[in-house]
Amino acid sequence: MATLHVLSHSPFADTRLNSCLRILGHEDAVLLCGDATYALNASTAARQMLDAKAESLRLFVLDEDAKARGLELPDWATGVDYPAFVALAVHYDKVNTWL
């Protein structure tokens, strides 16, 4: 059963991103929104974790939030708008929001 994991908290404030990446199934995906997009900052431990999983990770990023923070998406990540966010939520069997 495929799950979309939605992260919105800064990866520098707690371990949600680490925990999420550790339990990902092979059909799962991650959507970064809000302050979680700071994980895309180059030369950070959070970005290194994402880069290490780049070949197998389905990573989506809410474009609006990344742009608001001046962040560029890596080539292997997919930017989405709000309608695409909704489409992802419908596509996956479950949505797990890491509150």
VEXZANU-259658 format. One record per residue (C-alpha): residue number from 1; residue in one letter; x, y, z. Coordinates in steps of 0.1 Angstrom, whole numbers, plus 5000, padded with zeros to 4 digits. Layout:
! residues N
<mipa pos="NUM" code="A" c1="X" c2="Y" c3="Z"/>
...
This chain:
! residues 99
<mipa pos="1" code="M" c1="5000" c2="5000" c3="5000"/>
<mipa pos="2" code="A" c1="5016" c2="5032" c3="4988"/>
<mipa pos="3" code="T" c1="5018" c2="5062" c3="5011"/>
<mipa pos="4" code="L" c1="5023" c2="5099" c3="5005"/>
<mipa pos="5" code="H" c1="5043" c2="5113" c3="5034"/>
<mipa pos="6" code="V" c1="5037" c2="5151" c3="5039"/>
<mipa pos="7" code="L" c1="5063" c2="5170" c3="5058"/>
<mipa pos="8" code="S" c1="5058" c2="5207" c3="5067"/>
<mipa pos="9" code="H" c1="5082" c2="5213" c3="5097"/>
<mipa pos="10" code="S" c1="5118" c2="5224" c3="5094"/>
<mipa pos="11" code="P" c1="5142" c2="5195" c3="5093"/>
<mipa pos="12" code="F" c1="5165" c2="5215" c3="5117"/>
<mipa pos="13" code="A" c1="5139" c2="5216" c3="5145"/>
<mipa pos="14" code="D" c1="5133" c2="5179" c3="5150"/>
<mipa pos="15" code="T" c1="5138" c2="5144" c3="5135"/>
<mipa pos="16" code="R" c1="5106" c2="5141" c3="5115"/>
<mipa pos="17" code="L" c1="5125" c2="5140" c3="5082"/>
<mipa pos="18" code="N" c1="5150" c2="5114" c3="5095"/>
<mipa pos="19" code="S" c1="5122" c2="5092" c3="5108"/>
<mipa pos="20" code="C" c1="5102" c2="5095" c3="5076"/>
<mipa pos="21" code="L" c1="5131" c2="5086" c3="5053"/>
<mipa pos="22" code="R" c1="5139" c2="5056" c3="5076"/>
<mipa pos="23" code="I" c1="5104" c2="5040" c3="5072"/>
<mipa pos="24" code="L" c1="5097" c2="5048" c3="5036"/>
<mipa pos="25" code="G" c1="5084" c2="5019" c3="5016"/>
<mipa pos="26" code="H" c1="5095" c2="5013" c3="4980"/>
<mipa pos="27" code="E" c1="5062" c2="5027" c3="4966"/>
<mipa pos="28" code="D" c1="5060" c2="5057" c3="4990"/>
<mipa pos="29" code="A" c1="5066" c2="5093" c3="4982"/>
<mipa pos="30" code="V" c1="5075" c2="5124" c3="5002"/>
<mipa pos="31" code="L" c1="5060" c2="5159" c3="4997"/>
<mipa pos="32" code="L" c1="5079" c2="5188" c3="5013"/>
<mipa pos="33" code="C" c1="5059" c2="5219" c3="5020"/>
<mipa pos="34" code="G" c1="5062" c2="5249" c3="5044"/>
<mipa pos="35" code="D" c1="5094" c2="5250" c3="5064"/>
<mipa pos="36" code="A" c1="5102" c2="5214" c3="5054"/>
<mipa pos="37" code="T" c1="5114" c2="5228" c3="5021"/>
<mipa pos="38" code="Y" c1="5145" c2="5240" c3="5040"/>
<mipa pos="39" code="A" c1="5158" c2="5204" c3="5037"/>
<mipa pos="40" code="L" c1="5167" c2="5214" c3="5001"/>
<mipa pos="41" code="N" c1="5194" c2="5239" c3="5014"/>
<mipa pos="42" code="A" c1="5227" c2="5227" c3="4999"/>
<mipa pos="43" code="S" c1="5255" c2="5216" c3="5023"/>
<mipa pos="44" code="T" c1="5231" c2="5206" c3="5051"/>
<mipa pos="45" code="A" c1="5227" c2="5172" c3="5067"/>
<mipa pos="46" code="A" c1="5191" c2="5172" c3="5056"/>
<mipa pos="47" code="R" c1="5200" c2="5177" c3="5020"/>
<mipa pos="48" code="Q" c1="5227" c2="5151" c3="5022"/>
<mipa pos="49" code="M" c1="5201" c2="5125" c3="5034"/>
<mipa pos="50" code="L" c1="5178" c2="5134" c3="5005"/>
<mipa pos="51" code="D" c1="5207" c2="5132" c3="4980"/>
<mipa pos="52" code="A" c1="5217" c2="5098" c3="4993"/>
<mipa pos="53" code="K" c1="5182" c2="5085" c3="4985"/>
<mipa pos="54" code="A" c1="5178" c2="5104" c3="4952"/>
<mipa pos="55" code="E" c1="5178" c2="5074" c3="4930"/>
<mipa pos="56" code="S" c1="5150" c2="5057" c3="4948"/>
<mipa pos="57" code="L" c1="5132" c2="5086" c3="4964"/>
<mipa pos="58" code="R" c1="5100" c2="5100" c3="4949"/>
<mipa pos="59" code="L" c1="5103" c2="5136" c3="4962"/>
<mipa pos="60" code="F" c1="5077" c2="5163" c3="4955"/>
<mipa pos="61" code="V" c1="5080" c2="5199" c3="4967"/>
<mipa pos="62" code="L" c1="5053" c2="5225" c3="4969"/>
<mipa pos="63" code="D" c1="5067" c2="5251" c3="4944"/>
<mipa pos="64" code="E" c1="5051" c2="5281" c3="4961"/>
<mipa pos="65" code="D" c1="5069" c2="5272" c3="4994"/>
<mipa pos="66" code="A" c1="5103" c2="5266" c3="4979"/>
<mipa pos="67" code="K" c1="5101" c2="5298" c3="4959"/>
<mipa pos="68" code="A" c1="5091" c2="5318" c3="4989"/>
<mipa pos="69" code="R" c1="5122" c2="5306" c3="5006"/>
<mipa pos="70" code="G" c1="5145" c2="5311" c3="4976"/>
<mipa pos="71" code="L" c1="5152" c2="5274" c3="4973"/>
<mipa pos="72" code="E" c1="5160" c2="5256" c3="4940"/>
<mipa pos="73" code="L" c1="5148" c2="5221" c3="4935"/>
<mipa pos="74" code="P" c1="5173" c2="5194" c3="4927"/>
<mipa pos="75" code="D" c1="5169" c2="5178" c3="4892"/>
<mipa pos="76" code="W" c1="5155" c2="5146" c3="4907"/>
<mipa pos="77" code="A" c1="5127" c2="5163" c3="4927"/>
<mipa pos="78" code="T" c1="5094" c2="5173" c3="4912"/>
<mipa pos="79" code="G" c1="5078" c2="5207" c3="4919"/>
<mipa pos="80" code="V" c1="5040" c2="5207" c3="4923"/>
<mipa pos="81" code="D" c1="5013" c2="5233" c3="4927"/>
<mipa pos="82" code="Y" c1="4982" c2="5229" c3="4949"/>
<mipa pos="83" code="P" c1="4961" c2="5211" c3="4923"/>
<mipa pos="84" code="A" c1="4989" c2="5186" c3="4918"/>
<mipa pos="85" code="F" c1="4992" c2="5182" c3="4956"/>
<mipa pos="86" code="V" c1="4955" c2="5172" c3="4957"/>
<mipa pos="87" code="A" c1="4961" c2="5148" c3="4927"/>
<mipa pos="88" code="L" c1="4990" c2="5132" c3="4946"/>
<mipa pos="89" code="A" c1="4968" c2="5128" c3="4977"/>
<mipa pos="90" code="V" c1="4942" c2="5110" c3="4956"/>
<mipa pos="91" code="H" c1="4967" c2="5089" c3="4938"/>
<mipa pos="92" code="Y" c1="4983" c2="5074" c3="4969"/>
<mipa pos="93" code="D" c1="4965" c2="5048" c3="4990"/>
<mipa pos="94" code="K" c1="4972" c2="5067" c3="5022"/>
<mipa pos="95" code="V" c1="4985" c2="5101" c3="5032"/>
<mipa pos="96" code="N" c1="5005" c2="5105" c3="5063"/>
<mipa pos="97" code="T" c1="5010" c2="5140" c3="5075"/>
<mipa pos="98" code="W" c1="5039" c2="5143" c3="5099"/>
<mipa pos="99" code="L" c1="5025" c2="5168" c3="5125"/>
